[in-house]
Every structure is written in C-alpha cells, then in structure tokens.
Amino acid sequence: MNKLYVVIALVALLAAGALIGIAMQSAEEPSAPAPAAVTTEDDAAEAVVEEEVVEEAASETLEVVEESAAEEVETEDQPIVLARADEAVVAPDWQFKEGQHFQRMVPTQPTFGGADKIEVAEFFWYGCPHCFDMEPYVKRWLEDKPADVRFIYVPATWNRLVQIHARLFYTAEVLARNGDLKDPAGFRTAVFQEYHQRRNQLASEDAIRKLFERFGVSADAFEKSWKSFEVEQNLRKAADLARRYSIASVPQVVVNGKYRTGGQEAGGYSSLMDVIDELVERERLR
C-alpha cells in the first residue's frame, strides 16, 4: 500500500514537471508579430513614398509654368535676331560724299514716273555742248542699266529756243510710241549732230518738221503730235520738276527725286556714272 502511494506520488511529480517545462518553453518562445503592426508599418512606408511622389510632381509642375524660365528661352533667341538686324542696317563704306559729289534734296521731290522703280533723270538741252559730250557715256551706261532702274531724259525749258527743243523731244517720244518714228535713238543722235556739227539750230517748227521727214515721219503725223495734249502736259511737268529740283544748269542728274549731281561735282562724266550707280545702291538699301 505504501509502495502504491509512492508510485502515485512519483507519477504526479513527473506530470507536474512536464507541465512546468512546457510552460517555461512557451514563455521563452517569441510571440508572432501582430498583423495589425505589419499593416501600420506598410501604410507608413507607402505614405512616405506617396508624399515624395507628390512633392516631386509639384516641383516638376512649377518648373514648367515658371515665367522666368520662359523669359530665359526668349533671351537666348533674341541675340540672333538682333545680330541680323544690325547686319542689315550697317552702312557700306561709300566712295562718294554728300555735299561734295552730290547734293541731297530735302524734302524728297516727286519723280516723273511711278515709284515702282528707282528713277534716274537727266536734265539736258540739245544745244548744250556738255550734254553733247556726256551723251556717249550715258549710252554706254544704259547698255547695262539694272532692271530696277528707270532712266528718263527731261528737257530744259528756260527760254523760247530751249522750249522749242523740249517740244521736239516730247514730239519724238509720241511719234516713236505710235510707230511713226522707227529709229528714235538715231533721231536723237541726229538732233545733236544738226545743232553742234551742221550748225542747224532747229529754231523753228518748219526746220524741225524737215528733220522728222528725213526719218520717215509724215507731215500730218508730225502736226498731230507737235500740238498734242500729251506733249503740252509733259512740257508742264518738265518745267515743274526743274523748279522742284532747282535745276540751274545742264546736264544735271537726279536720282529718285532725292539726289542731284553732275559732271562737275563728280569730277568728270566717267566718274559721274559711278556716282549714279552708288546713289542707286543707296536707294536700294533705304
């Protein structure tokens, strides 16, 4: 009986020890992390990331719309535009000088023709020996006349004889345009020769008619043109331009109603052609 009690006591002790060991082992093992704690840390990390993304996006948006950045782009392009403008307005190194080789008329005066071309006008008189000497230089210059230049002759109208020769000139223009005068260039040369080489001053209507007849113009065609309204109108216009341009001697050349020059100012007729070319170029660049 006593042995039985001893066995039971030993079994009880062993069971109690086993329970104590299990309890101690359970106390030593770490508890598993709570799911709630994991979720909180992930949310915090995601919140930090989202905040950084938002800040970065906001920063990028500011860089796009900032006005100072746009101004800097325009400033970078501006020097190129200004440089081109400066190149366009730089004045060439002109050979001839205002006040010495030519005079500038202020204000600029009207021209005989329209504004579609640069007008070069020579004021002349058939009886002027200097105009006669200048004629070959003008003819050579006209051979290479630029396409944007219109050259015209404007006859002087100072006195009765000069006015008759001016009427002769405009009559020849009308007859040439109508086809009655077949060789206007040859006729012009003949008028100079009559006056300066044959001593024929062509001082009357009859003497002038005979010269036209030599070039195949009928008396009837001559009469109609000599007294035509167009000739009268051109005579008035020539007189008005001579007054506006202050033409006191011939030959004189006016470029586009703005510059006046002549052989004396230019230093000779060959140089005069160069002065005319330069004045034409000035008008191109204005």
C-alpha positions in Angstrom: 0.0 0.0 0.0 2.7 2.3 0.9 4.5 1.4 -2.4 1.4 2.3 -4.3 1.3 5.7 -2.8 4.9 6.2 -3.6 4.3 5.3 -7.3 1.4 7.6 -7.5 3.4 10.4 -5.9 6.2 9.9 -8.4 3.8 10.0 -11.3 2.3 13.1 -10.1 5.7 14.7 -9.6 6.7 13.8 -13.2 3.5 15.1 -14.6 3.9 18.4 -12.7 7.5 18.7 -14.0 6.4 18.1 -17.5 3.8 20.8 -17.3 6.3 23.2 -15.8 8.7 22.5 -18.7 6.1 23.1 -21.3 5.1 26.3 -19.6 8.7 27.5 -19.4 9.3 26.6 -23.1 6.2 28.6 -24.1 7.4 31.6 -22.1 10.8 31.5 -23.8 9.5 31.4 -27.5 8.9 35.0 -29.0 5.3 35.8 -29.9 4.5 36.2 -33.7 4.2 39.8 -34.9 0.7 41.1 -34.8 -0.8 41.5 -38.2 -2.0 45.0 -37.2 1.6 46.1 -36.6 2.7 45.0 -40.0 -0.1 46.8 -41.7 0.7 50.0 -39.9 4.4 50.0 -41.0 3.5 49.3 -44.6 1.0 52.1 -44.7 3.5 54.4 -43.2 6.1 53.5 -45.8 3.5 53.9 -48.6 2.5 57.3 -47.2 6.2 58.4 -47.2 6.6 57.2 -50.8 3.3 58.9 -51.9 4.4 62.2 -50.2 7.7 62.1 -52.0 6.0 61.5 -55.3 3.6 64.3 -54.7 6.4 66.7 -53.8 8.4 65.7 -56.9 5.3 66.2 -59.1 4.7 69.6 -57.6 8.3 70.6 -58.2 8.1 69.4 -61.8 4.9 71.4 -62.4 6.5 74.6 -61.1 9.5 74.2 -63.4 7.1 74.0 -66.4 5.0 77.0 -65.7 7.6 79.3 -64.1 7.6 82.6 -66.1 11.3 83.3 -65.5 12.2 80.1 -67.3 10.2 81.1 -70.4 11.9 84.5 -70.4 15.3 82.9 -70.4 14.4 80.9 -73.5 13.3 84.1 -75.3 16.5 85.8 -74.2 18.6 83.1 -75.7 17.0 83.6 -79.1 17.0 87.4 -79.0 20.7 88.0 -79.7 20.4 86.1 -83.1 17.5 88.4 -84.2 19.3 91.5 -83.1 22.5 90.5 -84.9 20.7 90.0 -88.2 19.0 93.4 -87.8 22.4 95.0 -87.1 23.9 93.5 -90.2 21.0 94.8 -92.4 21.4 98.4 -91.2 25.2 98.6 -91.3 26.1 101.3 -93.9 28.5 100.4 -96.6 31.8 102.3 -97.0 30.5 104.7 -99.6 33.1 106.1 -102.1 31.3 109.4 -102.7 30.3 112.1 -100.2 27.2 114.2 -99.8 28.0 117.9 -100.3 31.0 117.1 -102.5 30.0 114.7 -105.2 26.2 115.1 -104.9 23.6 117.1 -103.1 20.6 115.6 -101.2 17.3 117.4 -101.8 15.2 118.0 -98.7 12.4 117.1 -98.7 12.5 114.4 -101.4 10.6 115.5 -104.5 8.2 113.7 -106.8 9.5 111.7 -109.8 8.4 111.8 -113.4 7.3 108.2 -113.4 5.9 105.9 -110.7 7.5 104.5 -107.5 7.8 101.0 -109.0 11.5 101.6 -110.0 14.4 103.8 -109.0 14.3 106.8 -111.4 17.4 108.3 -112.9 16.6 111.5 -114.7 19.0 113.5 -116.9 18.1 117.2 -117.4 19.5 118.3 -120.8 19.3 120.6 -123.7 20.1 119.6 -127.3 22.1 122.8 -127.8 24.3 122.2 -124.6 27.8 121.2 -125.6 28.3 119.5 -122.2 25.2 117.4 -122.8 26.6 116.5 -126.3 29.9 115.4 -124.7 28.1 113.4 -122.0 25.8 111.5 -124.4 28.3 108.7 -125.2 28.8 108.0 -121.5 25.1 107.8 -120.9 24.6 105.4 -123.9 27.2 103.0 -122.5 25.7 103.2 -119.1 22.3 102.4 -120.5 23.6 99.1 -122.0 24.0 97.6 -118.6 21.2 99.5 -116.8 19.8 97.5 -113.9 16.3 96.1 -114.2 15.0 98.0 -111.2 16.1 101.4 -112.6 14.1 103.6 -114.9 16.1 106.2 -116.9 14.5 109.2 -118.4 15.5 112.4 -120.2 13.9 115.6 -119.1 14.4 118.6 -121.4 15.1 122.0 -120.1 12.5 124.8 -120.7 14.3 128.0 -119.8 13.7 130.2 -122.9 12.0 130.1 -126.2 14.7 128.2 -128.1 15.1 125.7 -125.3 11.3 125.3 -125.1 11.1 124.5 -128.8 13.7 121.8 -128.4 11.8 120.4 -125.4 8.7 120.2 -127.6 10.8 118.5 -130.3 11.9 115.9 -127.7 8.4 115.1 -126.5 7.0 115.0 -130.0 9.6 112.4 -130.9 8.5 110.3 -127.9 4.9 110.4 -129.0 5.8 109.5 -132.6 8.0 106.7 -131.6 5.4 105.2 -129.4 2.8 105.4 -132.2 5.2 103.7 -134.6 5.6 106.7 -136.8 9.3 107.2 -135.8 11.1 104.0 -136.4 14.5 104.9 -135.1 14.2 107.1 -132.0 17.8 106.6 -130.9 19.1 107.5 -134.3 16.9 110.6 -134.4 18.2 111.8 -131.0 21.8 111.5 -132.3 20.8 113.4 -135.5 19.4 116.3 -133.5 22.7 116.7 -131.6 24.6 116.5 -134.8 22.4 119.1 -136.5 23.0 121.6 -133.8 26.7 121.0 -132.9 28.1 119.8 -136.2 25.9 121.2 -139.0 25.2 124.5 -137.2 21.5 124.0 -137.7 19.9 125.3 -134.5 16.5 123.8 -135.3 14.9 127.1 -134.1 11.6 126.8 -136.0 8.8 124.3 -136.4 9.5 124.1 -140.1 13.2 123.2 -139.6 12.2 120.5 -137.1 9.5 119.1 -139.4 12.0 118.6 -142.2 14.3 116.7 -139.8 11.4 114.3 -138.9 10.6 113.8 -142.6 14.2 112.6 -143.1 13.3 109.8 -140.6 10.1 108.8 -142.4 7.6 110.8 -140.4 4.7 112.3 -142.4 3.8 115.9 -142.1 0.4 115.0 -140.9 1.7 112.7 -138.1 4.2 115.4 -137.1 1.5 118.1 -136.9 -0.8 116.0 -134.7 1.9 115.1 -132.3 3.6 118.6 -132.2 0.4 120.2 -130.9 -1.0 117.2 -128.9 -2.3 117.4 -125.4 0.3 114.8 -124.2 3.2 117.0 -125.4 1.7 120.0 -123.7 1.3 118.1 -120.5 4.8 116.7 -120.5 6.2 120.2 -121.1 4.4 121.5 -118.0 5.6 118.5 -116.0 9.2 119.0 -117.1 9.1 122.7 -116.1 7.6 121.8 -112.7 10.3 119.2 -112.0 13.1 121.5 -113.0 11.8 124.0 -110.5 11.3 121.5 -107.7 14.8 120.0 -108.3 16.4 123.5 -108.5 18.0 122.8 -111.9 20.0 125.8 -112.8 22.3 124.2 -115.4 22.6 121.2 -117.6 23.5 118.4 -117.7 22.2 117.5 -114.3 21.2 114.1 -113.0 18.6 113.5 -110.3 18.2 110.0 -108.7 14.8 109.2 -107.4 13.8 112.8 -106.6 16.4 112.8 -103.8 20.0 113.2 -105.0 21.2 115.7 -107.5 24.6 115.5 -109.2 26.5 116.4 -112.4 29.8 116.1 -114.2 31.5 119.0 -112.3 30.6 117.6 -108.9 31.6 114.1 -109.8 34.9 115.1 -111.4 34.1 114.1 -115.0 31.5 112.1 -116.9 33.1 108.7 -116.3 33.0 109.4 -112.5 29.5 110.7 -112.8 28.3 107.2 -114.0 29.9 105.8 -110.8 28.2 108.3 -108.6 24.9 107.4 -110.2 25.5 103.7 -109.5 26.3 104.5 -105.9 23.2 106.7 -105.5 21.0 103.9 -107.0 22.5 101.5 -104.5 21.8 103.9 -101.6 18.1 103.9 -102.7 18.1 100.1 -102.8 19.2 99.9 -99.2 17.0 102.6 -97.7 
